[in-house]
């Protein structure tokens, strides 16, 4: 039957993309384990994986450094991509993202302030940082939403977002002026954005926050699809628009806050990866895009992290530097392409 | 007996401020009700309230006897579907996927379409004749095609009541007539009840069972198109000052040029329309005659000529009218012969022509 063929073609494409992304994920994971200042052969790694931890330096490198780092890059990369996709669904515009709307900078500001002024009184566990980042994200999201009611034009809203981002950075810089030497080192290190130096506790925190948030996001696929037609149509189909919008914003903020708290602000992944995913899938169906974007985000960040720590080894680049180099051109191309198509 | 769709003492508006009150509508199943009225008169506000997008300020809206505002969102979604004026721009949606969204109130938590759902989507695509567009990207379609897809999506909700806000906006005449024919088909053959708003009063009168005129704070008229357009002339409803509207044919004429006639048009049997339109465009005041009252030329002359000589139908033209026309003609600078044949009843026009020729007034020879 014709329609079955069509339906199968859609699903076939999805399966194909998922398989491709899984293959890339495995390659990326293997490279991340093997490549570095200490190069390990596949056999050595397989040996270590088979026999478990031992006291050797290699074991320490694989289990305590590379593995948690790679897990974190994968989880947070995926979370960032999904966070971006949620924001894009919210604004019904593919150029929305946590970084360009200043939401990541808001998270950074509150985390920075927390690091400087509360470092003495509370322990800065990953969970505390996530809470601080979540508060910062929500704060800036609220500001952006306030503006979005006045400015209907998305490009203008982006400018507002970027400006708000600068204000947040300025506040962060101001806070740094009053910080102690040790805090500054910590803050600088963190605020540049990196997956390095994170232990398993960060991975566990990330997994505990992102897993339920990602599942919840996927469960919002159905109303997200309806909402793509606009509020009026969504309402007419039975979507409770207000709670739905709130859920989108909370989930998106939580995911991007988790990333910012654990790895610092990472730019452009939230826009570039969902765009690439939609293009690969040739579909915007949220039920398909969310899992694919998660995988693509993981792959993207794993490769970016690999580049960050190997290209100028032993000096490491910020992860944000690498994601910008690869992500920003995608975003530019996308905007140009949209303009061109809108002009037709 | 209660009608399928009813409003009683309904008042609508925004933020608690009433725009239109005392709206009482009764519409039977399979009927089409069209809201007409000037821009900004509140047609959309009424439709939004009926579609439950906007809370009613007072009064009730009932569908099959149950109060609309007491139903759950899902119940409403299964009963009624909408076509809105806001233009949608979903990226990377195929027509089939977009129409599939209409199954929303029937699908499970992740929105998975069952075989039944897919069959219904196919039926809806076939109903609006866009089966061959099923795999196309929605954004690549023309406005006419898009509107069909949006209608198909609404139909996929399997509604009993269809609410459409200016569904013919952006459409050309072909797509307008096709859309309205389709709505008539759905109403008569499928028992679909339709409430919509239209800007084209002529089409509204032809496509609807009932018309509702919105003007000012209340409903200005409600009834069959015939009743409504006779009780409330379109010129009055739209405060038309620079033109006129013929309710029987739905044709619009631009403003007539008043003043002492400079040209006399000898017309009849529709031959005079091009000459009269051309004089109107040049803003030349003119007279027309001698026309029988049942002649199309007479209808147009009444709307465009600054004065005209009209004779009763089915009678030879009286000498009195001939004299009147002669005086009027001799007061003009020139005379145009529209080319109407001269027969037994209008032989008076033949005499006028001869006189004009004699005096050298006849210009188009």
Boltz contact constraints between the chains, C-beta under 6 A:
constraints:
  - contact:
      token1: [A, 3]
      token2: [B, 118]
      max_distance: 6.0
  - contact:
      token1: [A, 3]
      token2: [B, 122]
      max_distance: 6.0
  - contact:
      token1: [A, 6]
      token2: [B, 135]
      max_distance: 6.0
  - contact:
      token1: [A, 221]
      token2: [B, 110]
      max_distance: 6.0
  - contact:
      token1: [A, 222]
      token2: [B, 110]
      max_distance: 6.0
  - contact:
      token1: [A, 222]
      token2: [B, 111]
      max_distance: 6.0
  - contact:
      token1: [A, 225]
      token2: [B, 101]
      max_distance: 6.0
  - contact:
      token1: [A, 226]
      token2: [B, 101]
      max_distance: 6.0
  - contact:
      token1: [A, 226]
      token2: [B, 104]
      max_distance: 6.0
  - contact:
      token1: [A, 228]
      token2: [B, 90]
      max_distance: 6.0
  - contact:
      token1: [A, 229]
      token2: [B, 88]
      max_distance: 6.0
  - contact:
      token1: [A, 230]
      token2: [B, 86]
      max_distance: 6.0
  - contact:
      token1: [A, 230]
      token2: [B, 88]
      max_distance: 6.0
  - contact:
      token1: [A, 232]
      token2: [B, 53]
      max_distance: 6.0
  - contact:
      token1: [A, 232]
      token2: [B, 84]
      max_distance: 6.0
  - contact:
      token1: [A, 232]
      token2: [B, 86]
      max_distance: 6.0
  - contact:
      token1: [A, 235]
      token2: [B, 53]
      max_distance: 6.0
  - contact:
      token1: [A, 236]
      token2: [B, 82]
      max_distance: 6.0
  - contact:
      token1: [A, 237]
      token2: [B, 77]
      max_distance: 6.0
  - contact:
      token1: [A, 237]
      token2: [B, 104]
      max_distance: 6.0
  - contact:
      token1: [A, 238]
      token2: [B, 73]
      max_distance: 6.0
  - contact:
      token1: [A, 238]
      token2: [B, 74]
      max_distance: 6.0
  - contact:
      token1: [A, 238]
      token2: [B, 77]
      max_distance: 6.0
  - contact:
      token1: [A, 238]
      token2: [B, 105]
      max_distance: 6.0
  - contact:
      token1: [A, 278]
      token2: [B, 92]
      max_distance: 6.0
  - contact:
      token1: [A, 283]
      token2: [B, 92]
      max_distance: 6.0
  - contact:
      token1: [A, 284]
      token2: [B, 91]
      max_distance: 6.0
  - contact:
      token1: [A, 284]
      token2: [B, 92]
      max_distance: 6.0
  - contact:
      token1: [A, 287]
      token2: [B, 110]
      max_distance: 6.0
